[in-house]
Amino acid sequence: MASMNMPACGEVLYLPALEVQQGPQSRLYMFAIDGKQLPRFTTVSRVRREDGVLDGYQRPEILAHVNAIRSYIESEEPMIPNAIVVAFDQRVRFEPDGDSSAVNSTARAGHLVIPVDDSQSDEEKPGWIVDGQQRWAAMREANVDAFPVCVTAFVTDDEGQQRAQFILVNSTKPLPKGLIYELLPSTSGSLPPLLLRKKFPCLLLERLNLDEDSPFFGMVRTPTTPSGVVKDNSILRMLENSLTDGCLYHYRYSESAGGDVERMLELLRNYWSAVREVFSEAWGLSPRKSRLMHGAGIVSMGYVMDALAEPDIELGEEPSKELFLDGLEVLRDCCRWTHGTWHFASDVERNWNDIQNTSRDIQLLSRYLLTQCEGMFSNQGQLAIGDLT
């Protein structure tokens, strides 16, 4: 029976472990190990894109945080009670200690069998850090001979489940919303209701940003497209509004079951391609230079999309780019996206860059835009204006 010492390259590690069954198919494995040895069979999977496909799920290391933990580990009496969470692939297995291994009705003792090969690249290692990246890095760099830590692990080849666990573990920490939004479309497993409702609009956002025929191709700012000019939250708010009360609602199956993604994307491509054509001088600029690319502009123009598309959808037709071009043409001369003054009413004027991403300004701008083109959609336009809050 092997000890906690690591074996030589190409051998197998047997770690005393406790298997805990949390559900019919969910098993956790708890063990202790020298934290400086973890990098030999675990790695950190950082979020990135490979040929447009999301890969990984971790944040980049925060150096200041890592250095602070390292200094603590190097102090006289360090103690880190929180367990590192690791996801293993199917190369790792649990072997119970015979028939007498049961500790109680939900746990049994045994050994976790982990293959270790020092010649492997990080991508080939059997374990990924789901939680504890900074602690993992600090132990790796700390000027100490050893630092034993507790580890909680689970075994799965499903990276979607790993992402779900990563989100859930970090849901009480200041995890960047943009990272959660980008991870959600490729996440599987149970999620809180709020995140579950975000998953479908996040999928549409991902497609708008990654599909080459999308007018927003590469333009939405996310952790993997930091050069984007439009904030992901602005697009999400526009999509959520339409999915809840606008034209995209007609293509939904149910709130929890998503909807007809391709028909939604076709409508979105047609409309926003028309917007790009009509307001070409304001398209693609930073929000500081163009209020069309600003949160207020994106959300307000989303209401226009809903109003213009509604009549055709009610007749069973698919709204075309030409329909949107006709509707948007009446807005060409009255919009002040990059310069000039908005004339909202005889006594209400605003400089173009005074429009802010607030509910009040979005309502003001949306009402104005819908009023200008209300002749294109008759009664539906009146409803859209009246429903704005």
Backbone hydrogen bonds, N-H to C=O, Kabsch-Sander energy under -0.5 kcal/mol:
donor,donor_aa,acceptor,acceptor_aa,energy
10,G,116,V,-1.1
11,E,8,A,-1.9
13,L,114,I,-3.3
15,L,13,L,-0.6
15,L,112,L,-2.5
17,A,110,G,-2.7
18,L,30,M,-2.1
19,E,108,R,-3.0
20,V,18,L,-0.5
20,V,28,L,-2.9
21,Q,106,T,-2.8
22,Q,20,V,-0.6
22,Q,26,S,-2.3
23,G,26,S,-1.2
27,R,25,Q,-0.6
28,L,20,V,-2.9
29,Y,153,A,-2.7
30,M,18,L,-2.3
31,F,151,V,-2.1
33,I,149,V,-2.0
35,G,147,F,-2.8
37,Q,34,D,-2.3
38,L,34,D,-0.5
38,L,35,G,-0.8
40,R,37,Q,-1.9
41,F,38,L,-1.7
42,T,38,L,-1.7
43,T,127,G,-1.5
45,S,43,T,-0.5
46,R,44,V,-0.9
47,V,58,Q,-2.3
48,R,55,D,-2.2
50,E,53,V,-2.5
51,D,49,R,-0.5
53,V,50,E,-1.7
55,D,48,R,-2.9
57,Y,45,S,-2.5
58,Q,45,S,-3.1
63,L,61,E,-0.9
66,V,62,I,-2.6
67,N,63,L,-2.9
68,A,64,A,-1.8
69,I,65,H,-2.2
70,R,66,V,-2.6
71,S,67,N,-2.3
72,Y,68,A,-1.7
73,I,69,I,-2.6
74,E,70,R,-1.9
75,S,72,Y,-1.5
84,I,150,C,-2.4
85,V,131,D,-2.5
86,V,84,I,-0.5
86,V,152,T,-2.4
87,A,128,W,-2.8
88,F,86,V,-0.6
88,F,154,F,-3.2
89,D,126,P,-1.9
92,V,89,D,-2.0
93,R,113,V,-1.6
95,E,111,H,-3.0
97,D,109,A,-2.2
98,G,96,P,-1.7
101,S,98,G,-1.3
103,V,107,A,-2.2
104,N,107,A,-1.6
107,A,104,N,-0.6
108,R,19,E,-1.9
109,A,101,S,-3.1
110,G,17,A,-2.0
111,H,95,E,-2.5
112,L,15,L,-2.9
113,V,93,R,-3.4
113,V,111,H,-0.6
114,I,13,L,-2.8
114,I,112,L,-0.7
116,V,11,E,-2.4
120,Q,117,D,-2.0
124,E,121,S,-1.1
125,K,121,S,-0.6
125,K,122,D,-1.1
127,G,41,F,-1.5
128,W,87,A,-2.2
129,I,43,T,-2.5
130,V,85,V,-2.7
130,V,128,W,-0.6
131,D,85,V,-1.5
136,W,132,G,-3.0
137,A,133,Q,-2.4
138,A,134,Q,-2.6
139,M,135,R,-2.6
140,R,136,W,-1.8
141,E,137,A,-1.8
142,A,138,A,-1.7
144,V,142,A,-1.8
149,V,33,I,-2.8
151,V,31,F,-2.8
152,T,84,I,-3.0
153,A,29,Y,-2.8
154,F,86,V,-1.7
156,T,88,F,-3.2
156,T,154,F,-0.5
159,E,157,D,-0.8
162,Q,158,D,-1.5
163,R,159,E,-2.4
164,A,160,G,-2.1
165,Q,161,Q,-2.3
166,F,162,Q,-2.3
167,I,163,R,-2.6
168,L,164,A,-2.5
169,V,165,Q,-2.8
170,N,166,F,-1.7
171,S,168,L,-0.9
173,K,170,N,-1.7
175,L,170,N,-0.6
175,L,173,K,-2.9
179,L,176,P,-0.5
180,I,176,P,-1.7
181,Y,177,K,-2.9
182,E,178,G,-1.9
183,L,179,L,-1.8
184,L,180,I,-2.2
186,S,183,L,-1.1
187,T,184,L,-2.0
188,S,160,G,-1.1
196,L,192,P,-2.5
197,R,193,P,-2.2
198,K,194,L,-0.9
199,K,195,L,-1.0
199,K,196,L,-0.5
200,F,196,L,-0.6
202,C,198,K,-2.1
203,L,199,K,-1.6
204,L,200,F,-1.9
205,L,201,P,-2.4
206,E,202,C,-2.4
207,R,203,L,-2.3
208,L,204,L,-2.6
209,N,205,L,-1.9
210,L,206,E,-1.8
211,D,207,R,-2.8
214,S,211,D,-1.7
217,F,214,S,-1.8
218,G,209,N,-2.8
219,M,216,F,-2.8
220,V,216,F,-0.7
221,R,219,M,-0.5
221,R,230,V,-3.4
222,T,220,V,-0.6
222,T,225,T,-0.9
225,T,222,T,-0.6
228,G,225,T,-1.9
229,V,219,M,-1.2
230,V,219,M,-2.7
232,D,221,R,-1.0
234,S,231,K,-0.8
235,I,231,K,-1.5
236,L,232,D,-2.5
237,R,233,N,-2.2
238,M,234,S,-1.8
239,L,235,I,-2.6
240,E,236,L,-3.0
241,N,237,R,-2.2
242,S,238,M,-1.8
243,L,239,L,-2.7
244,T,240,E,-1.7
245,D,241,N,-2.7
246,G,241,N,-0.5
246,G,242,S,-1.4
249,Y,242,S,-1.2
249,Y,246,G,-1.1
250,H,247,C,-1.1
251,Y,248,L,-1.6
252,R,249,Y,-1.6
253,Y,258,G,-2.4
254,S,258,G,-1.1
258,G,254,S,-0.6
260,D,251,Y,-2.8
261,V,259,G,-1.4
264,M,260,D,-2.1
265,L,261,V,-2.8
266,E,262,E,-2.2
267,L,263,R,-2.1
268,L,264,M,-2.6
269,R,265,L,-3.0
270,N,266,E,-2.5
271,Y,267,L,-2.6
272,W,268,L,-2.5
273,S,269,R,-1.9
274,A,270,N,-1.6
275,V,271,Y,-2.3
276,R,272,W,-2.2
277,E,273,S,-1.8
278,V,274,A,-2.7
279,F,275,V,-2.6
280,S,277,E,-0.9
282,A,279,F,-1.3
283,W,279,F,-0.9
285,L,282,A,-0.8
289,K,286,S,-1.7
290,S,286,S,-1.7
291,R,337,W,-2.7
293,M,290,S,-0.7
297,G,291,R,-0.7
298,I,294,H,-2.7
299,V,295,G,-2.3
300,S,296,A,-2.1
301,M,297,G,-2.6
302,G,298,I,-1.3
303,Y,299,V,-1.3
304,V,300,S,-1.4
305,M,301,M,-2.1
306,D,302,G,-2.1
307,A,303,Y,-2.1
308,L,304,V,-2.7
309,A,305,M,-2.3
310,E,306,D,-1.7
313,I,309,A,-2.1
314,E,310,E,-2.4
315,L,311,P,-1.2
316,G,313,I,-1.6
317,E,312,D,-3.0
324,F,320,S,-1.7
325,L,321,K,-2.7
326,D,322,E,-2.3
327,G,323,L,-2.1
328,L,324,F,-2.7
329,E,325,L,-1.5
330,V,326,D,-0.6
330,V,327,G,-0.6
331,L,328,L,-1.8
332,R,328,L,-0.7
332,R,329,E,-1.0
334,C,331,L,-0.8
335,C,331,L,-1.1
342,W,350,R,-3.3
344,F,342,W,-0.8
344,F,348,V,-1.3
345,A,348,V,-1.7
348,V,345,A,-1.1
350,R,342,W,-1.8
352,W,340,G,-2.3
354,D,351,N,-2.1
355,I,352,W,-0.7
358,T,356,Q,-2.0
362,I,358,T,-2.7
363,Q,359,S,-2.3
364,L,360,R,-2.2
365,L,361,D,-2.7
366,S,362,I,-2.6
367,R,363,Q,-2.5
368,Y,364,L,-1.7
369,L,365,L,-2.4
370,L,366,S,-2.6
371,T,367,R,-2.2
372,Q,368,Y,-2.0
373,C,369,L,-1.5
374,E,371,T,-0.9
376,M,373,C,-1.9
377,F,374,E,-1.1
378,S,374,E,-1.0
380,Q,377,F,-1.6
381,G,377,F,-0.7
381,G,378,S,-0.8
382,Q,378,S,-1.2
383,L,379,N,-2.1
384,A,380,Q,-2.3
385,I,381,G,-2.4
386,G,382,Q,-2.5
387,D,383,L,-1.9
388,L,384,A,-0.7
388,L,385,I,-0.9
